[in-house]
Amino acid sequence: MIERTILCIRHGESTFNAAYAADGVDPLLFDAPLTERGQEQVAAARVTLRDRSIDLVLTSPLTRAIQTTLGLFADHPSRPSIMVEPLHRERLESSCDQGRSPADLKAAFPGIAFDHLPATWWHAEGETDARGIHIEPVEVLLARMEAFVSLLKGRAETTIAVVGHGTFFHHLTGRWLNNCEILPWHWDQAPARPQE
């Protein structure tokens, strides 16, 4: 049986994270990028990961995760494959969690494949709230989590880095990760049940 290592890595600080921390109000920063501090967090985590052998990187399609992925792994000695996977995107609750089209992402990140993504890969069902946000129900998040774990179980790689988001990882692992925190995890560890 193959022993697998899954490394859950939360993205660096985003412009949304910084603005929301200041006043607790959604600043309406859709698909927020990393801040300068977030880039510094990525640089520090890159040093931590440099000597680890990584076979595959699964990154969320949200900009802050892609920027983190490229900062961590673009010149990694293992030269891991990088695959964009929307199943572990953030739960859509805030403006920063609404994504951009594959065409826009390809223009911003020309070295990464986005052609496999649907035109709208984030949650966009039901009524919007006053901000124009489609809040993703917990049961939809749970279904995505189960599908993501199934995807991980089906992969043949030994070490997989998953670059993603705080709320998704909290529900998957039971831990709130800091920006650029690295958490080894395995699907045998019981995930926390999402709570409103």
Rosetta blueprint (number, residue, H / E / L):
1 M L
2 I L
3 E L
4 R L
5 T E
6 I E
7 L E
8 C E
9 I E
10 R E
11 H L
12 G L
13 E L
14 S E
15 T H
16 F H
17 N H
18 A H
19 A H
20 Y H
21 A H
22 A H
23 D H
24 G L
25 V L
26 D L
27 P L
28 L L
29 L L
30 F L
31 D L
32 A L
33 P L
34 L E
35 T L
36 E H
37 R H
38 G H
39 Q H
40 E H
41 Q H
42 V H
43 A H
44 A H
45 A H
46 R H
47 V H
48 T H
49 L H
50 R L
51 D L
52 R L
53 S L
54 I L
55 D L
56 L E
57 V E
58 L E
59 T E
60 S L
61 P L
62 L L
63 T H
64 R H
65 A H
66 I H
67 Q H
68 T H
69 T H
70 L H
71 G H
72 L H
73 F H
74 A L
75 D L
76 H L
77 P L
78 S L
79 R L
80 P L
81 S E
82 I E
83 M E
84 V E
85 E L
86 P H
87 L H
88 H H
89 R L
90 E L
91 R L
92 L L
93 E L
94 S L
95 S H
96 C H
97 D H
98 Q L
99 G L
100 R L
101 S L
102 P H
103 A H
104 D H
105 L H
106 K H
107 A H
108 A H
109 F L
110 P L
111 G L
112 I L
113 A L
114 F L
115 D L
116 H L
117 L L
118 P L
119 A L
120 T L
121 W L
122 W L
123 H L
124 A L
125 E L
126 G L
127 E L
128 T L
129 D L
130 A L
131 R L
132 G L
133 I L
134 H L
135 I L
136 E L
137 P L
138 V H
139 E H
140 V H
141 L H
142 L H
143 A H
144 R H
145 M H
146 E H
147 A H
148 F H
149 V H
150 S H
151 L H
152 L H
153 K H
154 G H
155 R L
156 A L
157 E L
158 T L
159 T E
160 I E
161 A E
162 V E
163 V E
164 G E
165 H L
166 G H
167 T H
168 F H
169 F H
170 H H
171 H H
172 L H
173 T H
174 G L
175 R L
176 W L
177 L L
178 N L
179 N L
180 C L
181 E L
182 I E
183 L E
184 P E
185 W E
186 H L
187 W L
188 D L
189 Q L
190 A L
191 P L
192 A L
193 R L
194 P L
195 Q L
196 E L
